[in-house]
Amino acid sequence: MRIQAISDISLRQDNQDNYWACRLEIENKEHGVICVCDGMGGLDDGKRTSARVVEELRKVITESGSTEGIIGVIQEVNDKVYQEHLGKRKSGTTCVLVISDGESYTMYNVGDSRCYMFSERGVIRLSEDHTVLEKMRKTGEEITEEKYKKYKNVLTRCIGASSKTVVDTLTGKCGKGDSFLVCSDGFWHTLKADDFISGRVRNLQEMVTRCKELGENDNITACMLDI
């Protein structure tokens, strides 16, 4: 397995993205782990909340040598952050996590950070955006330019901003030659479908530069796992 990761502050004053990318033994077998959490820029402590989720996930997986506690950890952090910010301005973060042993994978997702899978079948987006715009698209509501600008960065689900959160999970098969990409919205916002189809996104440094050249001013973080 091969892992690469990059995080760039872009034009922001600080980087509220956090990530974890490593190979480690889980249940007596080597696994690749890639995770991106994007602290919500308009909220207090977004940087701290995203780092907290990454650290708690790292702790439960490495200490237990298992993936059983992942959803529980995310829900526990959600509850703590929400309680700590009662009566204050809210804090929150997205989270997308992929764990694979080279034969199968599990993806966990909350928010609008994304996960893509590259295989001989092409490029598939495994994650669903938990956003107001995505909800509009699903219901067939017309998205005007005004609505797009108003709701572009509005999430319907994240970690920490409400009393409960729901974690999407997806499992599937994979094999040699397959790859997984997890990234914050600063990475995918300005890129086109052809960047993914052509495989150019595999060069993360080149893509970060391209994102900034195209006008992206948000933090940009991406991790890639090649099986």
Salt bridges, closest charged atoms under 4 A:
ASP8 OD2 - LYS212 NZ 3.13
ASP45 OD1 - ARG48 NH2 3.41
ASP45 OD2 - HIS85 NE2 3.18
GLU55 OE1 - ARG58 NE 3.28
GLU76 OE2 - LYS80 NZ 3.12
GLU84 OE1 - ARG52 NH1 2.93
ASP101 OD2 - LYS29 NZ 3.52
GLU103 OE1 - LYS29 NZ 3.28
GLU128 OE2 - LYS138 NZ 2.63
ASP129 OD2 - ARG114 NH2 2.65
ASP129 OD1 - ARG125 NH1 3.45
GLU134 OE1 - ARG137 NH1 3.50
GLU141 OE2 - LYS147 NZ 2.83
GLU145 OE2 - LYS149 NZ 3.30
ASP168 OD2 - HIS130 NE2 2.67
ASP168 OD1 - ARG157 NH1 2.92
ASP185 OD2 - HIS189 NE2 3.83
ASP194 OD2 - ARG200 NH2 2.96
ASP195 OD1 - ARG200 NH2 2.99
ASP195 OD1 - ARG210 NE 3.35
GLU216 OE1 - HIS189 ND1 3.78
ASP218 OD1 - ARG12 NH1 3.39
ASP226 OD2 - ARG2 NH1 3.20
ASP226 OD1 - ARG202 NH1 3.55
